[in-house]
Amino acid sequence: MSRSRTCAVLILMLCCAAVIPVLAVDDTVPTTGEFLRQIAQARHLDALNGPDAVRLLRESGIQLPALTLTGPLTEGRVAAISRSLGIVVTTSRPDAPFNSNAAAAFLDLMATQAPAPEQSTTSGEPGPYPRPNDQAADPRNKGRGKKKGLPPVSESDPV
């Protein structure tokens, strides 16, 4: 009797050990406003709530789509938000919920995939264009390397 009872307790413990990690998965779905607040904080903006995050992100130049901030976060909303951030993602299930674990993973990915800050122009002001002669190809050889018949470039010749 004692042996069968020990086996039953052992089997029960193994079943519990297998079920507990499955039950511990975080299935909570954050709101769209909470997700935008996390994005704003990742961009070092002090957002307290969803509407504040939208205002701060728009002031920083991000053109967010019109979203319901109190609604649950879905894959379609994450795709729309990420496109406005310059990260192209697609989804085959736009109405599927986007849980908090997936949101945290996306925020980690966003930190590595976000576009680089704008480069400087010749005047030193920020702008989308690189300065001239920064790894620029020689316009006389059309980017095909040195060709026969081209005179050498002197320092005084304009490019």
Secondary structure, 3 states (H helix, E strand, C coil): CHHHHHHHHHHHHHHHHHHHHHHCCCCCCCEHHHHHHHHHHHCCCCCCCHHHHHHHHHHCCCCCCCCCCCCECEHHHHHHHHHHCCCCCCCCCCCCECCHHHHHHHHHHHHHHCCCCCCECCCCCECCCCCCCCCCCCCCCCCCCCCCCCCCCCCCCCC
